[in-house]
Amino acid sequence: MTATSRRPAIPSAAAKARLSPADLAALASVGLRTRKLRAALSALGIAIGVAAIVAVLGLARSSQAGLNSEINALGTNLLTVTNGQTFTGAPAELPLAAPGMVGQLPGVTAVQYTGAVPSANAYRSPYIPAINTNALTVAAASLGLPAVAGTSVAQGSYLNAATAREPVAVLGAATAQRLGFDRVWPGTRIWVGGMWFYVAGILSPAVLAPEIDSSVLVGFPAAAKYLHFDDHPSEIYVRTTANDQAVTSAVDGLLGAQANPENPSQVNVSQPSDALTAQADAAGTFDTLFLGLGAVALLVGAVGVANIMIISVLERRQEIGLRRALGATRGQIRAQFLSEAVLLALAGGTAGVILGVVATAVYAHAKGWAIVIPIEAWAGGLAATLLIGAAAGLLPAVRAARLSPTQALWTL
């Protein structure tokens, strides 16, 4: 055997020890654990940015889900007919027979109506100055109005065949609040059109018919007897066949001519659910603005991560030199500091996702919405933090890897 064959083999670069992912993660966390406050402050910017993104997207989706649920519950088959204007600009008048004629249309399942009483105002007592009307209106109402208009009785009872003939009123939700009533007690009364009217009930908010909320409703016979009302309807509420948009559209096109055959142009027809649908579609209008603010916060967080990593390289040159002297390669040093930056950003991103989800859940629960957290919100936030951590830590990692063992040990 020759001397050459007895010489031990020199290990190649590929045979050198490599850091496993677990070892790399543990090594990367050392720098963060030893500088906890600085690491937490650097991660805070990342957390705020991600929380803003998650909360904005989550609240937009939750709001949209809540509105869609409300639309489905109230129905999209409600149409309203109101009196328009004449050619001279004066208020037009719907015929007395308009509700009955509208009810004859195919596809119409229910018709109820109100008539504005412009000569009467409502007050808590006769001692209130006449000018303080609180923007309340007095209207005569048919007996089946709540169910068709999409509301219900919150307190007391609604008008019936007997009370519709007497000085008895029902208050809309906003009317009760403005007059200072939260419940109906026996003998409760208000001053309407120069006389006392007893309060029979308070309605729940009418989402599809907000004009009812600010109204004092009395029966048609009582309005004619006590308030000198002429019995002409001013607004007709029409329900069509449920879950059949084709029928609703067909009825919509016929209502004007059916309600006022002589002057169909003086009739306004609308579908109240369209406003809620438009609101649901516009729920994310301001998302871009808030997402931009979240992106700015992420950018600030990225600058913070880059700053702490550069400082970390300067402070740990002795550690870098010692590791290089013990055999660590440039790639291992680079991987260590790059992993540390990514870990820091990921910690901030995770905290941000949790904060965003909690904020969305709390606000959505308070509003009664379904809690919806879209996957692109939290997944996109975490992906953004990984990219930010890698980008912010790349330059410091490269600078750390370039240090030679002698240079690093000599400088400190």
GUBALO-513560 format. One record per residue (C-alpha): y, x, z; residue in three letters. Coordinates in steps of 0.05 Angstrom, whole numbers, plus 5000, padded with zeros to 4 digits. Each point is the difference from the previous one (the first is absolute). Layout:
N
YXZALA...
***
This chain:
412
500050005000MET506750304980THR506350045041ALA503349514953THR494749475014SER500850085076ARG507649864996ARG501849305029PRO502949504950ALA507549855006ILE501149255008PRO503649684941SER506249555006ALA495649394988ALA495650195059ALA505750035049LYS500449465053ALA503349374978ARG503649485043LEU496449335002SER504349374997PRO498849885075ALA502050725017ASP506149944955LEU502249355033ALA499150295070ALA503950634980LEU505549594968ALA500849575063SER501250615044VAL507150104975GLY501649275010LEU497049965070ARG503950615024THR506649714974ARG499149275016LYS507349785006LEU502250344935ARG494049724963ALA501349305027ALA507350014978LEU498050254931SER494849464992ALA505049475023LEU503649984933GLY493449914964ILE498049445049ALA506649634990ILE499550034925GLY492849764997VAL501349465052ALA505949744958ALA495749984937ILE494249655035VAL504549505035ALA504149834938VAL493949874957LEU496349655056GLY505849545018LEU501249834927ALA492849814989ARG499649635067SER506449614983SER497449824932GLN493349785029ALA503749575051GLY504349674948LEU494149874954ASN496249695058SER506049565016GLU500549794928ILE492749824997ASN500549615065ALA506249614978LEU497749914929GLY503350114933THR499649274979ASN506749775031LEU505749824953LEU506949765019THR504849564963VAL507450015020THR506249674973ASN504150464956GLY507149924974GLN503349544949THR503850264941PHE506449985041THR497050435055GLY499149435050ALA493449925037PRO495049594960ALA496049445031GLU492649894995LEU497849284986PRO497449595058LEU493449934963ALA499250754987ALA494750135053PRO495749424976GLY500750224927MET498150725017VAL493949755037GLY497449694935GLN499250674965LEU492850244988PRO498150565048GLY505049795054VAL496449895066THR505749885050ALA507549874997VAL504950015058GLN507650044999TYR506550085038THR507149764989GLY506150395022ALA504949625043VAL506550384987PRO504349545042SER496450185065ALA499950635042ASN495650155061ALA502350305067TYR497050125068ARG505349535030SER506349634979PRO504250535035TYR498350544949ILE505950124952PRO498649664933ALA500950664963ILE494150325036ASN494549704957THR495350605007ASN498649924926ALA495449415016LEU498849434952THR497849285013VAL494749724953ALA495949374994ALA492650164995ALA493749644978SER494449915050LEU494950494969GLY504950584989LEU497050555046PRO493250034968ALA502650024929VAL505650495015ALA495250485034GLY502249935073THR497749655063SER502649735066VAL500850545052ALA502649565056GLN499949255011GLY498549554941SER502549854930TYR503149364975LEU495749384991ASN501049304973ALA503349785065ALA504450605017THR502350074927ALA504149365011ARG503250225065GLU505050555019PRO494650525006VAL500150704971ALA495250584988VAL502950715001LEU498350564953GLY497950665031ALA506850344990ALA503849375020THR496549975067ALA501650735013GLN507449924982ARG500649385043LEU496650355059GLY493449615002PHE493350345009ASP496149375019ARG500949245000VAL501149665067TRP500249245009PRO507049754987GLY502250624960THR505549804952ARG505250284952ILE506649754971TRP499049814927VAL505349664957GLY503949765059GLY494349725041MET494150225043TRP493250124967PHE493850125043TYR495950624982VAL492849844987ALA497450684979GLY501150714974ILE496850264937LEU496850684989SER503450474949PRO499249744929ALA498950644960VAL499949654932LEU505649525018ALA505150395041PRO505349464990GLU496049565048ILE500650535055ASP507549895005SER499849244995SER500249415047VAL495149504971LEU500649255011VAL496449424968GLY502749694936PHE501049315032PRO503750315059ALA504450424954ALA501949384960ALA501349595063LYS503750505044TYR502650544953LEU501949584940HIS495150364954PHE498949734929ASP492450154999ASP500350474940HIS495250595007PRO502850694991SER493650425003GLU492949804982ILE493950415022TYR494149954953VAL492950245012ARG495450084940THR492550114996THR498350605044ALA497750664969ASN501649774929ASP506050384974GLN499349684931ALA501149315030VAL505950255042THR503250304938SER499049364960ALA503249585055VAL505650505006ASP501849894927GLY500249245008LEU503549915067LEU507250034975GLY499249444949ALA495649595046GLN504750035060ALA506349834959ASN498249754931PRO507249864981GLU502750695020ASN494350505006PRO504950584994SER503049795066GLN493550145037VAL497950685029ASN492650145005VAL497250615038SER493650275029GLN501550275070PRO493850455002SER503150414944ASP505050295050ALA494450235046LEU496150284941THR506150394978ALA500950255071GLN492850245002ALA500850354933ASP506350345025ALA497050215066ALA499750724977GLY507050034969THR502650505051PHE493550395005ASP502550554953THR506050135046LEU495850075063PHE494650404964LEU505550474977GLY502250085073LEU492850145019GLY499550524945ALA506350345026VAL496950035070ALA493750304969LEU504350534965LEU503450175065VAL493250055033GLY497650464945ALA506050465011VAL498350005075GLY492850194986VAL502250564953ALA504950255052ASN495150025057ILE494850364956MET505050534978ILE502050125073ILE492650015019SER498650554949VAL505750425027LEU497949915073GLU492650134987ARG500450634957ARG496450395054GLN494449494999GLU499750044924ILE499750765002GLY494650005053LEU495749504960ARG500950404937ARG498150645036ALA493649655025LEU498049834929GLY503449334984ALA501649944926THR506649784969ARG496649364979GLY497949855071GLN507050125027ILE502849564945ARG494949455014ALA501550035075GLN507549884993PHE499249504944LEU495049615041SER504750025059GLU505649684958ALA495349474973VAL497449845070LEU507149945026LEU502049524944ALA493649605007LEU501149915075ALA507049734985GLY497449564945GLY494549705044THR505049855054ALA504649694948GLY494549554974VAL498449755070ILE507449875015LEU500849634934GLY493949575011VAL502249825071VAL507149834978ALA497349564944THR495149655045ALA505249865054VAL505349734952TYR495149594958ALA497049705063HIS506949815025ALA501549664934LYS493349654997GLY497950374936TRP493250264982ALA499650755014ILE498950364934VAL499850764995ILE498950194927PRO495450594989ILE505150354957GLU504750025059ALA495850405050TRP495850374948ALA506250184960GLY503550235064GLY494350465020LEU499450274929ALA507450154999ALA499650375066THR494350444974LEU504150184939LEU506250135042ILE496150435048GLY497050414944ALA506750084964ALA503850175064ALA494850505024GLY498750354934LEU505850505002LEU499150195073PRO492550094989ALA501250454940VAL505050425039ARG495150075057ALA494450224953ALA504450544969ARG501050375065LEU495950635005SER496750175067PRO504350625012THR506449654981GLN498649415045ALA497950435060LEU505850484991TRP505549464998THR498349745069LEU
***
